[in-house]
């Protein structure tokens, strides 16, 4: 359906966007992750009865593109068009259901951006001045600091620029933005991103340079064409220029704006959550309803990037396992909003466990039995209870078939229907919250539950004491229940694995899934007497050879990627270290620092001081609380009897002051620009609290979720990197480098229990 056709549609609207992808590099899994998530949301909203507008596209202006095109021997327009076509080609190959694809080189976009600039200038929020300072070409970001200052986002060395610019009065919106964040707590999600953005704004906003004169590949400032508009103002405006903003026809803008969700990667939160709402406020336009930032997709614990040569292409997975396998892995494996890890081994394991052995196997065995026992026609569930009563059969402890009869005596269809009603509601709730992993986990529970019933009841067997009529009735009841369960599960997972869901829908005899009313998730929607379609495998099991094939396909490109990274390094464009982000780390000082005090230190200085203090104290004793600034070792008095320095003795009363409790980790994610820090949300049974812990070099976030830990529960709160840490994780410090090893339990320990 075209946008024009939607104008007459009375359904409620839902406007969803991805970032527009910068065309300096070909698409990789990081881009695919964002777009697949957006496509799943768009499909979900459509099946819930919304008129959805799903927008994606490419960002094609800026100095970086101009330089990359020159290196490639092409004009910027040729270079941008070539890479943009690769993005669009990949999205089309994956069957993504975007409604519009915006390119910033299109006339409609240029017209809208110039209109926005003129409107801001007319309203008094733009003035001309001169900018002298540091600029990161890679991130198109102005950076405070002296020459040689690295970019805080990517770590590359910034360039010194001095030029006449137009400035936007960003400082005028500091209080307005903070008030808006407070009044709209769901505007920025997840909470960790909201806290980061608020801390940034609370630190003070300076006016923003929004034009450049040192290059010309961009949209000219209206009336002063030696200036081109800052690439982030240019790019962010796509969300409204695609709707006709700045043109004579504003019908789409009036119908769909404000956007319901801007879906972005967390590294561009500042631009979307600070600059973009300030531009809109200044123009007198409504703000988007929410901005949701997901985490990074890490490969070998590093963010995928061209300069590192660790990019994984989506095409590699598509060629071997298909689009549904990739879509499912990205949304099931990674808790949305947190960083997640990708590997070919994990991909194949998840594919086999959940799709081949789970969903695919349930479909195959159920439909094959309907073909075998009922000639491929969905059977009518029977009154099993009545049949059992007529036969005088009742469940008993000595009855070898007691479990089966007990289950059947409740009338199997009703029993299964009750479970499905509960878990279907859970799936809908989780998916609506964009908690894809928990939603799909709920679907897997349903699959495993039905599979277990089939295995236990074994409808292919003839139980002792059952007549043919009783056997047929019970078999019809359980197979109808399994087939109806498959119908509901298929409708639920359709937004995530649309190709497989469409095949299963056909095999159930229900026709074209795209024409079906998938809102009907009530039990009983599958009509008895429905003739099954042609059966076939849905998810064939992947063997180890699939991993090797994908690895080899990527290794074939390593030489090219390495050459690009070396070239970038020679041009001072490469990341100076192998961390996810940030400048090259300096070695710790050889001396023991003074005892730490938070007074007068910035969050960055505070975190660095804590890290140095922790490193210095790693030999103080066998157990230390991670990131707690212990005092420096005391001078030894008398002969040395041990290589390990000892602290002064404490009394039992002193120890009793420390409240150690058992907690379970519910949320774990990396702290941006802090290689050692993780942000944890722990559950004490009676409350949940946030803790910032320096264990990121020893534990990945996903390995901690669901793990029981020991925390110091009565430690005064403190801030690390702008995040409040309300407690402390206890860990041992092992080896010369002081690797943290979390304290745990051999036996089960109740959450909230106090250690004594």
Number of C-alpha atoms within 10 A of each C-alpha: 7 9 14 10 8 16 14 8 11 9 13 11 20 20 22 24 26 24 23 22 19 21 23 22 16 17 23 19 23 21 21 20 22 22 24 26 21 26 25 24 22 27 21 24 17 19 22 13 14 18 22 24 23 22 26 24 22 25 24 29 28 26 19 20 25 22 17 18 18 13 10 10 11 13 16 23 15 12 20 26 16 13 19 23 14 15 22 17 12 16 19 12 12 20 14 19 18 22 15 16 13 19 24 26 18 12 11 19 27 21 17 22 28 20 18 23 21 17 17 21 17 11 11 12 18 22 15 13 11 12 18 12 17 23 23 24 19 20 17 14 19 20 18 14 14 12 14 12 19 24 26 18 19 21 23 26 23 27 19 17 16 15 14 17 22 24 21 25 20 20 15 15 21 18 14 14 20 17 11 13 18 12 10 12 12 15 20 24 19 18 15 19 24 22 16 18 22 20 16 14 19 13 11 11 16 15 15 18 23 22 26 26 18 14 13 17 22 24 23 20 21 16 9 8 12 14 22 25 28 25 24 20 18 26 24 21 22 28 26 21 27 22 26 20 25 20 15 7 11 14 14 18 19 12 15 20 20 19 21 17 21 21 21 23 19 21 16 13 21 17 16 22 24 20 20 19 21 24 23 16 16 22 18 12 13 12 18 19 16 19 23 24 27 25 24 24 23 20 18 11 16 16 21 20 20 20 20 19 18 22 22 25 18 20 20 17 23 17 12 15 21 16 22 21 23 25 23 23 22 27 22 20 20 22 22 23 22 20 22 23 19 18 14 17 15 14 19 22 18 18 23 20 13 22 25 21 16 18 24 20 19 22 26 17 14 21 25 16 16 21 15 12 16 16 13 21 20 24 25 17 19 20 18 25 21 13 19 19 11 10 13 8 16 14 17 12 8 7 13 12 18 15 15 19 23 15 19 22 20 14 20 25 24 14 14 22 16 12 12 21 14 10 16 21 13 16 22 16 14 18 18 14 11 20 19 25 20 21 26 23 16 20 24 18 14 22 22 17 15 21 19 12 17 20 11 13 19 14 21 13 9 14 17 9 11 16 14 11 10 22 19 18 19 27 27 22 22 27 27 27 27 23 21 25 25 25 23 25 23 24 24 24 19 22 23 28 19 22 18 22 23 19 20 28 23 17 19 25 18 19 16 11 19 13 9 13 12 19 14 13 19 13 18 17 11 20 13 14 12 15 18 20 18 12 18 14 14 18 23 15 18 15 11 11 9 17 20 13 16 20 17 13 17 17 14 10 15 15 12 12 20 16 13 17 21 17 14 16 15 10 9 13 20 22 25 19 14 14 18 21 22 21 21 14 11 6 7 13 10 7 8 16 17 10 12 16 11 15 7 8 11 15 16 14 14 21 22 17 20 24 20 20 23 26 20 22 21 22 21 19 14 11 17 21 22 25 24 20 20 18 17 17 17 11 9 11 6 6 6 9 8 7 7 12 14 14 14 6 7 8 7 8 8 9 10 10 9 14 14 22 21 23 29 23 21 15 19 24 24 24 23 20 18 19 17 19 22 23 24 24 21 26 20 20 13 7 9 15 16 20 23 28 23 25 23 18 13 12 15 18 22 18 10 17 17 15 13 23 21 24 28 20 21 14 15 10 14 15 16 24 21 18 18 16 21 20 22 24 26 23 22 18 24 14 10 8 10 15 16 24 17 19 15 15 10 5 6 8 16 14 17 19 14 16 13 9
